[in-house]
Amino acid sequence: MYYVNFVFIGIVVGSVYALFGLGLTVVYKATRVPNFAQGAIGTTVAFVFYKLWAGSGIRLALREHSGFYFQIPFLGGHSWARFSFQPPALPAWAAFVVAMLVAAALGLIVSRIMRPFSRATTVSLMIVSFGIFTVLLGLAYNTFSGYQTQVHSLIPIDKTTTHTFHGFFFNNEQLMIIAVTLALTVAVAAFFRRTHLGVAIRAVADDRQVSQLLGIKADTVSNVSWVLGSMLAGIAGILITPLIGLDLLTLSNLIVLGFVASLFGGFRSLIGTLGGGLVLGVIEQLVIASPIGKLSGLPPLQDAVAFVVIVALLMLRPKWIFSGIRVDEESGVGGAAVTFGGQAPAEDRFRAWLRKGPALWLILQDWKTARWVLGLGGMAAVMVIPIFTTGYWSTVLATGIIFTLVGLSLVILTGWAGQVSLAQYAFVGVGAYTAAILSGTAHLPFWLVVPLTVLISVPFSLLIGIPSLRLRGFFLALVTLAFAVAVDTDLFLANAVETHNSVQWITHGGTTHRPFSYTSEVFYMGLAVALACFFVAYNLRRSRTARAFLALRDSEPTAIVFGINPTAYKLLAFCIGGGVAAAAGAVFAYLYVNMDPTSFLFIYGVAFIGYGILTGIAELLGAVLVGFLFAVLPQILATPVNGVNQTIPILTGALLVITIYSYPSGQAGFLKRLVRPDDETEQILTATEFSPAVGGAPTALSGNGGGEAHAAGADGSPGQRERGR
């Protein structure tokens, strides 16, 4: 009966996975959106329920000084920027009603945000859902306690509710979870099959335009599916919280397991999703019960099991999964951009505005020289700062270098090679722990640790690089996300890794040896590593290898026709990207000395893909902007406040959605096109409208002709020139 008990526990846990998967399937059936925000929605709803329920056993107030910290630079911390209140105690049914209303409201909000993207590619939809996930999780973290808290069971566990049958143990709460899952699965399946609204949802999913011609209100149908999916996620979060605790990140991790369950059903079959959740739960528990799970020093391996299951399913490509997937699933990053509206690009409109004064003429006078002057000047300023400031700013700048290197790894892997990866920050963790082992245990010097760290990252890169030979877009992102979660929750918590968490060591004399005495030393060594990586990347960008990357990104079939080997170049891209991120991890290890697994959570990988898109994921300048905008600038503008401030993640998520909507090329793409040389039309415009005068001021020439040219330039008509990349 030993294994029977574990099988039953697997069925209970798998039922919750199935509920998460049902919510994902409902949304995907109606909108074709792989909703990564589902985990944040379920987490938020679970917190609302247990904060309101009088029997939860915690009745914790919302944290003092918590709230929505939209911090204004130099003015943060005022009372009007935060709120705190004690929620009323409610019976379970009332708390559940309120929680479901919150779930419905979140579903409607997300539906409204996703509406303009109805014709976008799967990659764009996925990235937008990342942005929503980041915003919701940041708001939830600001509003609720971010620390794990145990809650009371929904049904009290005592002698009257616990049962034994020939060595088989179970309780009423477990039976309730299974019963609720089965009932909801049957109810949702009947809704789709036997109601007019369910049929309408399926019709909108098949062809939105045709369904609208038939009189179906597509927006209303989408709203219903989002509300239903959010409610299912909320119920799943409520049911599993007594088993795993009330914790934001732990609950958010369940989105990966929900995707695995939905994957079994091909994102279409509700019964298949139910079966997938149950199978996954049972496999996890059997692994835990097996001799492997009993090995000393190993954490629970459920996330590693989920990663293996995802890779196996997607590599085998069973027909019931892939037959219903939208045709643009083969598109990569190169096809992710969506064009909205008919107006001119933002940078062209900005250039037209600059033409009203001398600014544009001054910018373009000699940009090739100016960019080197600006770059070298900025580099000199950065190198001098640690000399004249405290060690705090050396730490900030070194953190900026780490962020820049992670951004560079995404530029190479995602921006150039078109391989969407959510696991780049997991490679920072791999590099950090590797550096700790090489330095703290083997006592190797920094200059040897970094290249060895890059080499050791190669097998980890191949773990997610091999699936990329058959996968792209959403499915590849799902594999990398599962890898990041597994590394975070399983690998870094294993005793063999966790016990080697420091780059310093104890000498024979009993003194502690630290490789670098001052953070300024780490900064300069990290800067040397960054310059070496950028030198390699700059030359790589001008090589045949980068041209092969770009060809695979834009059209893999066409690249194969021209003789490009996708296997070799994809694996090479993953190895280079993983190596650069691992080098960032080595710098991280020397900067912070002692490692903590919570420093490499999967959520950071999601955040960095957002950072990369905001700054320009295909440009080297974008990597530099990642380090400056998200590591250095927040510290320059920071004002001390009480509590945890989630302004940066919240604003990043919101800006990510806006960027995908209005300008997918990011800030680096904007700047690159802004300072581009004038085309023929613009050269004529500049010659007729402005000429350098004494002191550098422009002088408008002859009346009517100049005025007409100015009007044409200010209009920024895209018909005059083709939009550059």
C-alpha positions in Angstrom: 0.0 0.0 0.0 3.1 2.2 0.2 2.9 3.2 -3.5 -0.9 3.3 -3.5 -0.8 6.1 -1.0 1.6 8.1 -3.2 -0.6 7.4 -6.2 -3.6 8.8 -4.4 -1.7 11.9 -3.3 -0.6 12.3 -7.0 -4.3 12.2 -8.0 -5.1 14.9 -5.5 -2.2 17.2 -6.5 -2.8 16.4 -10.2 -6.4 17.4 -9.9 -5.2 21.0 -9.0 -2.8 20.9 -11.9 -5.7 19.9 -14.1 -7.7 22.9 -12.9 -4.9 25.3 -13.8 -4.7 23.5 -17.2 -8.5 23.7 -17.7 -8.3 27.5 -17.3 -5.5 27.7 -19.8 -7.4 25.4 -22.2 -10.6 27.5 -22.0 -8.7 30.7 -22.8 -6.7 29.1 -25.6 -9.8 27.5 -27.2 -11.5 30.9 -27.4 -8.6 33.3 -28.1 -5.5 31.3 -29.1 -3.6 33.0 -26.3 -1.0 31.0 -24.3 -1.9 32.8 -21.1 1.2 32.9 -18.9 -0.6 35.4 -16.6 -2.9 32.6 -15.4 -0.5 31.8 -12.5 -0.5 35.4 -11.2 -4.3 35.5 -11.4 -4.7 32.2 -9.5 -2.2 33.5 -6.9 -4.0 36.8 -6.4 -7.4 35.1 -6.0 -6.0 32.7 -3.5 -4.6 35.5 -1.4 -7.9 37.4 -1.5 -9.8 34.3 -0.3 -7.5 33.5 2.6 -7.1 37.1 3.7 -10.9 37.4 4.0 -11.8 33.9 5.3 -12.3 34.0 9.0 -11.2 30.3 9.3 -8.0 30.6 7.5 -6.0 30.8 10.7 -3.9 33.8 9.7 -6.2 36.8 9.4 -3.1 38.8 8.4 -3.6 42.4 7.7 -2.3 43.8 4.5 1.2 44.8 5.2 1.7 48.2 6.8 3.2 50.7 4.3 2.2 48.3 1.5 0.3 49.2 -1.6 0.8 50.4 -5.1 4.2 52.2 -5.0 4.2 54.2 -8.1 7.3 56.0 -6.8 8.0 59.5 -8.2 11.8 60.0 -8.3 13.0 62.0 -5.2 9.5 62.3 -3.9 8.6 58.7 -3.0 7.5 57.5 0.5 4.6 60.0 1.0 1.4 58.8 2.6 -0.7 59.3 -0.5 1.5 56.8 -2.4 0.5 53.8 -0.3 -2.5 52.4 1.6 -3.0 49.8 4.3 -6.2 48.4 5.8 -7.5 45.4 7.7 -10.0 43.4 5.6 -13.2 42.2 7.3 -13.5 38.6 8.5 -16.0 36.6 6.3 -17.4 33.1 6.3 -15.9 30.8 3.7 -18.8 31.1 1.2 -18.7 34.9 1.3 -14.9 35.0 1.0 -15.2 32.6 -2.0 -17.8 34.9 -3.7 -15.6 37.9 -3.3 -12.6 35.9 -4.6 -14.5 34.9 -7.6 -15.6 38.4 -8.3 -12.0 39.5 -8.1 -11.1 36.6 -10.6 -13.9 37.8 -12.9 -12.7 41.4 -12.7 -9.1 40.4 -13.5 -10.3 38.2 -16.4 -12.2 41.2 -17.9 -9.2 43.5 -17.5 -6.8 41.0 -19.2 -9.4 40.4 -21.9 -9.6 44.1 -22.6 -5.8 44.4 -22.7 -5.4 41.5 -25.1 -8.2 42.7 -27.5 -6.0 44.8 -29.7 -3.7 41.8 -30.2 -6.3 39.5 -31.7 -4.4 39.2 -34.9 -1.0 39.0 -33.4 1.3 36.0 -33.7 1.6 33.5 -30.8 5.0 34.9 -29.8 3.6 38.4 -29.5 0.6 37.1 -27.5 3.0 35.2 -25.2 5.1 38.2 -24.6 2.1 40.4 -23.8 0.9 37.8 -21.3 4.4 38.0 -19.7 3.9 41.7 -19.2 0.5 41.2 -17.6 2.0 38.5 -15.4 4.7 40.8 -14.2 2.3 43.6 -13.4 -0.2 41.4 -11.5 2.5 39.7 -9.5 4.1 43.0 -8.7 0.8 44.5 -7.5 0.1 41.3 -5.5 3.5 41.5 -3.9 3.0 45.1 -2.9 -0.5 44.4 -1.6 0.0 41.1 0.3 2.8 39.6 2.3 5.4 38.1 0.1 6.4 35.5 2.7 5.2 31.9 2.9 2.4 31.4 5.4 0.6 28.2 6.3 -3.2 28.3 6.3 -5.8 26.0 7.8 -7.4 23.3 5.7 -10.7 24.0 4.0 -12.1 21.0 5.8 -10.6 20.5 9.3 -8.4 17.4 9.5 -9.1 15.3 12.5 -10.1 11.8 13.5 -13.6 12.3 12.0 -12.4 13.5 8.6 -9.4 11.2 8.3 -10.0 7.6 7.1 -7.9 4.4 6.9 -8.6 1.4 4.7 -6.1 -1.5 4.8 -3.1 0.8 5.1 -4.6 3.4 2.7 -4.9 6.9 4.2 -7.1 9.7 2.9 -9.2 12.6 4.3 -12.2 14.5 3.3 -10.3 17.5 2.0 -8.5 15.3 -0.5 -11.8 13.8 -1.6 -13.3 17.3 -2.0 -10.4 18.4 -4.3 -10.9 15.4 -6.6 -14.7 15.8 -6.6 -14.5 19.6 -7.4 -12.1 18.9 -10.2 -14.2 16.2 -11.8 -17.4 18.3 -11.4 -15.8 21.4 -12.9 -14.4 19.4 -15.8 -17.8 17.8 -16.6 -19.5 21.2 -16.3 -17.1 23.1 -18.5 -17.2 20.3 -21.1 -21.0 20.4 -21.1 -20.9 24.2 -21.4 -18.8 24.0 -24.6 -20.8 21.2 -26.1 -24.4 21.9 -25.2 -24.8 25.7 -24.8 -25.1 28.3 -27.5 -22.5 30.5 -25.8 -20.1 27.5 -25.7 -20.6 26.9 -29.4 -20.1 30.6 -30.0 -16.7 30.5 -28.2 -15.6 27.6 -30.4 -16.7 29.4 -33.5 -14.8 32.6 -32.6 -11.7 30.5 -31.9 -11.9 28.9 -35.4 -12.4 32.2 -37.3 -13.1 35.5 -35.5 -14.1 37.4 -38.7 -16.5 34.8 -40.0 -18.1 34.4 -36.6 -18.7 38.2 -36.4 -20.4 38.0 -39.9 -22.7 35.4 -38.4 -23.8 37.8 -35.7 -21.6 36.5 -32.9 -20.2 39.2 -30.6 -16.6 38.2 -30.5 -15.6 40.6 -27.8 -18.3 39.4 -25.5 -17.4 35.7 -26.2 -13.8 36.5 -25.4 -14.7 38.2 -22.2 -16.6 35.1 -21.1 -13.7 32.8 -21.8 -11.3 35.0 -19.9 -13.6 35.2 -16.9 -14.2 31.5 -16.9 -10.4 30.7 -17.2 -9.6 33.2 -14.4 -12.2 31.6 -12.1 -10.8 28.2 -12.7 -7.3 29.4 -11.9 -8.6 31.0 -8.7 -10.3 27.9 -7.6 -7.1 25.9 -8.2 -5.1 28.4 -6.2 -7.6 28.2 -3.3 -7.6 24.4 -3.3 -3.8 23.8 -3.4 -2.8 26.6 -0.9 -3.4 24.4 2.3 -1.1 21.8 0.7 1.8 24.1 -0.3 1.3 27.3 1.8 0.3 30.8 0.9 3.3 32.0 -1.1 3.4 34.2 -4.2 6.2 32.6 -6.0 5.3 29.0 -5.1 1.7 29.5 -6.3 3.0 31.2 -9.5 5.2 28.3 -10.3 2.1 26.2 -10.8 1.6 27.8 -14.2 4.3 25.5 -15.6 2.5 22.4 -14.3 -0.8 23.8 -15.6 0.7 24.1 -19.1 1.9 20.5 -18.9 -1.6 19.4 -18.1 -3.1 21.5 -20.9 -0.4 20.2 -23.3 -1.7 16.6 -22.8 -5.0 17.8 -24.2 -3.4 19.7 -27.1 -4.8 22.9 -25.6 -8.2 21.8 -27.0 -9.4 18.8 -25.1 -10.8 19.3 -21.6 -10.8 15.6 -20.8 -7.2 15.3 -22.1 -6.2 18.2 -19.8 -7.8 16.4 -16.8 -5.9 13.3 -17.7 -2.7 15.1 -18.2 -2.9 16.7 -14.8 -3.6 13.4 -13.1 -0.8 11.6 -15.0 1.7 14.4 -14.1 0.7 14.3 -10.4 1.0 10.6 -10.2 4.4 10.5 -12.0 5.7 13.2 -9.6 4.7 11.3 -6.5 6.0 8.0 -7.8 9.4 9.7 -8.4 9.3 11.0 -4.8 8.5 7.5 -3.5 11.1 5.8 -5.6 14.7 5.2 -4.5 15.8 8.3 -6.4 13.4 10.5 -4.4 14.8 9.0 -1.2 18.4 9.9 -1.9 19.7 12.2 0.8 20.2 15.8 -0.1 17.7 15.8 -3.0 14.8 18.3 -2.9 11.3 17.3 -4.2 11.7 16.7 -7.9 8.3 17.7 -9.2 9.5 20.6 -11.3 12.3 18.4 -12.8 9.7 15.8 -13.6 7.6 18.5 -15.3 10.5 19.6 -17.4 11.2 16.0 -18.6 7.6 15.4 -19.4 7.3 18.7 -21.4 10.5 17.9 -23.4 9.3 14.3 -24.0 5.9 15.3 -25.2 7.1 18.1 -27.5 10.0 16.2 -28.9 7.8 13.2 -29.8 5.2 15.6 -31.3 2.1 13.4 -30.8 -0.6 14.3 -33.3 -3.2 15.1 -30.7 -1.1 18.0 -29.5 0.1 19.6 -32.7 -2.9 19.1 -34.9 -4.8 22.1 -33.5 -1.9 24.5 -33.0 -2.2 27.7 -35.0 -0.1 27.8 -38.2 2.1 30.7 -37.2 3.6 28.6 -34.4 6.7 28.1 -36.6 7.3 31.9 -36.6 10.1 33.1 -34.4 11.2 36.4 -33.1 11.6 37.8 -36.5 7.9 37.5 -37.1 6.8 38.6 -33.7 6.4 42.3 -34.5 2.9 43.6 -35.0 2.1 46.8 -36.8 -0.9 48.8 -35.6 -2.4 51.9 -37.1 -1.4 53.8 -40.2 0.7 56.6 -38.8 4.4 57.0 -39.4 6.9 55.3 -37.1 7.6 57.0 -33.8 11.2 57.9 -34.6 10.2 59.4 -37.9 7.6 61.6 -36.1 10.3 62.6 -33.6 12.8 63.4 -36.3 10.1 65.6 -37.9 9.7 67.5 -34.6 13.5 67.9 -34.3 13.6 69.5 -37.7 11.9 72.5 -36.2 15.2 73.5 -34.5 18.9 72.8 -34.9 18.9 69.6 -32.8 18.6 67.1 -35.7 21.3 68.9 -37.8 23.7 68.8 -34.9 22.9 65.1 -34.1 23.5 64.0 -37.7 26.4 66.3 -38.5 29.0 63.5 -37.8 27.2 60.7 -35.9 29.9 58.1 -36.7 32.4 60.1 -34.8 30.0 61.3 -32.2 29.0 57.8 -31.1 32.6 56.9 -30.4 33.1 60.1 -28.5 30.0 59.5 -26.4 30.8 55.8 -25.9 34.4 56.4 -24.8 33.4 59.4 -22.7 30.7 57.3 -20.9 33.2 54.5 -20.4 35.8 56.9 -18.8 33.1 58.3 -16.5 32.1 54.8 -15.4 35.6 53.8 -14.7 36.3 56.9 -12.6 33.1 56.7 -10.5 34.4 53.9 -8.1 37.5 56.0 -7.4 35.6 59.0 -6.0 32.5 57.3 -4.5 31.7 54.8 -1.8 31.7 51.0 -2.4 27.9 51.2 -2.7 28.1 52.7 -6.2 30.7 50.1 -7.2 28.2 47.5 -6.3 25.5 49.3 -8.3 27.8 49.5 -11.3 28.8 45.9 -11.0 25.1 44.9 -10.9 24.6 46.9 -14.0 27.4 44.9 -15.7 25.6 41.7 -14.7 22.3 42.9 -16.1 24.1 44.0 -19.3 25.7 40.6 -19.8 22.3 38.9 -19.4 20.9 41.3 -21.9 23.7 40.5 -24.3 23.0 36.8 -24.0 19.4 37.5 -25.0 20.5 39.7 -27.9 22.6 36.8 -29.3 20.1 34.0 -28.6 16.7 35.7 -29.1 17.4 38.9 -31.0 19.8 37.3 -33.6 19.0 33.6 -33.6 15.3 33.9 -32.9 15.2 31.4 -30.1 12.9 32.6 -27.3 14.4 31.7 -23.9 13.1 32.4 -20.5 16.0 30.6 -18.8 18.8 33.1 -19.2 18.8 34.1 -15.6 18.9 30.4 -14.6 22.3 30.3 -16.4 23.4 33.2 -14.2 22.7 30.9 -11.3 24.5 28.0 -12.9 27.5 30.3 -13.5 27.4 31.7 -9.9 27.4 28.3 -8.2 30.0 27.0 -10.6 32.2 30.0 -9.8 31.6 29.3 -6.1 32.7 25.7 -6.5 35.8 26.5 -8.6 36.9 29.4 -6.3 35.6 28.4 -2.9 36.5 24.7 -3.2 39.2 24.4 -5.9 40.7 27.8 -5.0 41.2 28.8 -8.6 41.8 32.5 -9.5 39.2 34.7 -11.2 40.9 34.8 -14.6 40.6 31.0 -14.8 37.2 30.7 -13.1 35.3 32.7 -15.7 36.4 30.7 -18.8 35.8 27.4 -17.0 32.4 28.6 -15.9 31.5 29.4 -19.6 32.7 25.9 -20.6 30.7 24.1 -17.8 27.6 26.0 -18.9 27.7 24.2 -22.3 25.9 21.0 -21.2 23.1 23.0 -19.6 22.8 25.0 -22.8 22.4 21.8 -24.7 19.6 20.6 -22.4 17.4 23.3 -23.8 19.2 23.7 -27.1 18.4 20.2 -28.3 14.6 20.7 -28.0 15.0 23.9 -30.1 15.8 21.6 -33.1 12.1 20.8 -33.2 10.5 23.7 -31.4 10.1 27.4 -31.9 8.1 30.2 -30.4 5.6 29.3 -27.7 6.6 25.7 -27.2 10.3 26.5 -27.0 9.5 29.3 -24.4 7.5 26.7 -22.4 10.5 24.3 -22.4 12.9 27.0 -21.2 10.5 28.2 -18.5 10.2 24.7 -17.2 14.0 24.4 -17.2 14.3 27.6 -15.3 11.8 26.5 -12.6 13.4 23.1 -12.3 16.9 24.6 -11.9 15.6 27.1 -9.4 13.6 24.7 -7.2 15.5 21.4 -7.6 19.1 21.9 -8.7 20.0 24.9 -6.5 18.4 23.3 -3.5 20.3 20.0 -3.7 22.8 19.6 -0.9 25.7 19.0 -3.3 25.1 22.5 -4.8 23.7 24.4 -1.9 26.6 23.6 0.4 29.0 25.2 -2.1 27.5 28.6 -2.1 30.5 30.9 -1.5 33.6 32.0 -3.4 35.6 32.5 -0.2 37.3 29.7 1.7 39.0 29.0 5.1 42.8 28.9 4.9 44.9 26.4 6.9 45.4 29.1 9.5 41.7 29.4 10.1 41.3 32.8 8.5 38.7 33.5 5.8 40.1 34.2 2.4 38.0 36.5 0.1 39.2 36.8 -3.5 38.6 40.5 -3.7 38.7 42.9 -0.7 36.7 45.7 -2.3 33.6 45.8 -4.6 35.5 48.2 -6.8 37.9 45.4 -7.7 35.0 43.2 -8.6 33.6 46.0 -10.7 36.8 46.4 -12.7 37.2 42.7 -13.2 33.5 42.4 -14.3 34.0 45.4 -16.7 36.9 43.5 -18.3 34.7 40.4 -18.7 31.9 42.6 -20.2 34.3 44.3 -22.7 35.6 40.9 -23.8 32.1 39.6 -24.3 31.1 42.7 -26.3 34.2 42.5 -28.4 33.3 38.9 -29.3 29.7 39.8 -29.9 30.6 42.8 -32.1 32.8 40.7 -34.3 30.2 37.9 -34.3 27.6 40.3 -35.6 29.8 41.0 -38.6 30.5 37.4 -39.4 28.9 34.7 -41.4 27.7 33.0 -38.3 25.5 36.0 -37.3 24.1 36.1 -40.9 23.2 32.4 -40.5 21.5 33.3 -37.2 19.4 36.0 -38.8 18.5 33.8 -41.7 17.2 31.1 -39.3 15.4 33.7 -37.3 13.5 35.2 -40.3 12.7 32.0 -42.1 14.2 28.6 -41.2 12.9 26.8 -44.4 14.5 29.4 -46.6 17.8 29.2 -44.6 17.9 25.5 -45.1 17.4 25.9 -48.9 20.5 28.1 -48.9 22.6 25.4 -47.2 22.5 26.7 -43.6 22.6 23.8 -41.0 20.0 24.7 -38.4 21.2 22.1 -36.0 24.7 23.4 -35.7 23.7 27.1 -35.6 20.9 26.7 -33.1 23.0 24.8 -30.7 25.9 27.3 -31.2 23.5 30.1 -30.4 22.3 28.4 -27.2 25.9 27.7 -26.1 27.0 31.3 -26.7 24.0 32.8 -25.0 24.3 30.4 -22.1 28.0 31.1 -21.8 27.6 34.9 -21.7 24.9 34.5 -19.0 27.1 32.1 -17.0 30.0 34.7 -17.2 27.5 37.2 -15.7 26.9 34.6 -12.9 30.6 34.4 -12.2 30.7 38.1 -11.7 27.6 37.8 -9.5 29.4 35.2 -7.3 32.4 37.4 -6.7 30.3 40.5 -6.1 27.9 39.0 -3.5 30.3 36.3 -2.2 27.5 34.1 -0.8 24.8 32.6 -3.0 21.2 32.1 -2.2 18.8 30.1 -4.5 16.2 32.8 -4.2 18.5 35.1 -6.1 17.8 33.1 -9.3 14.0 32.7 -9.3 12.4 31.9 -12.6 10.5 35.2 -12.5 13.8 37.0 -13.1 14.1 35.2 -16.4 10.6 36.4 -17.4 11.6 39.9 -16.4 14.7 39.9 -18.5 12.9 38.9 -21.7 10.8 42.0 -21.0 13.8 44.2 -20.3 15.3 43.0 -23.6 12.2 43.8 -25.6 11.8 47.2 -24.1 15.4 48.2 -24.8 15.8 46.5 -28.2 16.5 42.8 -28.2 18.2 42.7 -31.5 20.7 45.5 -30.8 24.0 45.5 -28.8 23.0 48.9 -27.5 19.9 47.3 -26.1 22.0 45.1 -23.8 23.8 48.2 -22.5 20.4 49.9 -21.9 19.3 46.9 -19.9 22.1 47.4 -17.4 21.6 51.2 -17.2 17.9 51.4 -17.1 17.1 48.5 -14.8 20.1 48.3 -12.5 21.8 51.7 -12.3 19.1 54.3 -13.0 16.6 53.0 -10.3 19.4 53.4 -7.7 20.1 57.0 -8.9 16.4 57.9 -8.6 15.6 55.8 -5.5 14.2 57.3 -2.4 14.2 55.3 0.8 10.7 53.9 1.6 9.4 51.4 4.0 8.3 48.0 2.7 9.1 46.3 -0.6 8.8 48.5 -3.7 7.7 46.7 -6.8 7.6 49.8 -9.0 10.2 48.6 -11.5 8.5 45.2 -12.2 5.0 46.8 -12.5 6.2 49.6 -14.8 8.3 47.1 -16.8 5.3 44.8 -17.4 3.1 47.8 -18.4 5.7 49.2 -20.7 6.2 45.8 -22.3 2.6 45.6 -23.3 2.8 49.1 -24.7 6.0 48.4 -26.6 4.6 45.3 -28.3 1.6 47.4 -29.3 3.3 50.5 -30.6 7.0 49.9 -31.2 8.3 46.3 -31.1 11.9 47.3 -32.0 12.5 48.7 -28.6 14.5 51.8 -27.5 17.7 50.7 -29.2 15.8 50.3 -32.5 14.3 53.8 -31.9 17.6 55.4 -31.3 19.3 53.6 -34.2 16.8 54.8 -36.7 16.6 58.2 -35.1 20.3 58.9 -35.8 20.4 57.2 -39.2 21.7 59.1 -42.2 19.1 61.0 -44.2 17.6 59.3 -47.2 17.3 61.2 -50.5 14.0 62.8 -49.6 15.3 63.9 -46.2 18.5 65.3 -47.7 16.5 67.5 -50.0 14.4 68.5 -47.1 17.4 69.4 -44.9 19.1 71.3 -47.8 16.0 73.4 -48.6 14.9 74.0 -45.0 18.1 74.5 -42.9 21.6 75.7 -43.4 24.2 76.1 -40.7 24.5 79.7 -39.6 26.9 81.4 -37.3 26.9 79.7 -33.9 25.3 76.6 -35.3 21.8 77.9 -35.5 19.7 76.9 -38.6 18.3 79.5 -40.9 15.1 78.9 -42.9 15.4 79.5 -46.6 13.0 80.9 -49.1 9.4 81.2 -48.0 6.9 79.0 -49.7 9.2 76.2 -50.7 10.7 75.8 -47.2 7.2 75.9 -45.7 5.9 73.2 -47.9 9.0 71.0 -47.2 8.5 71.5 -43.5 4.9 70.5 -43.7 5.9 67.3 -45.6 8.5 66.5 -43.0 6.3 67.2 -40.0 3.6 65.0 -41.5 6.1 62.1 -41.4 4.2 60.3 -44.2 5.3 56.7 -44.3 4.6 56.7 -48.0 7.7 58.8 -48.7 10.1 56.1 -47.5 10.1 52.6 -46.4 10.3 51.9 -42.7 13.8 50.7 -41.8 14.5 47.9 -39.5 
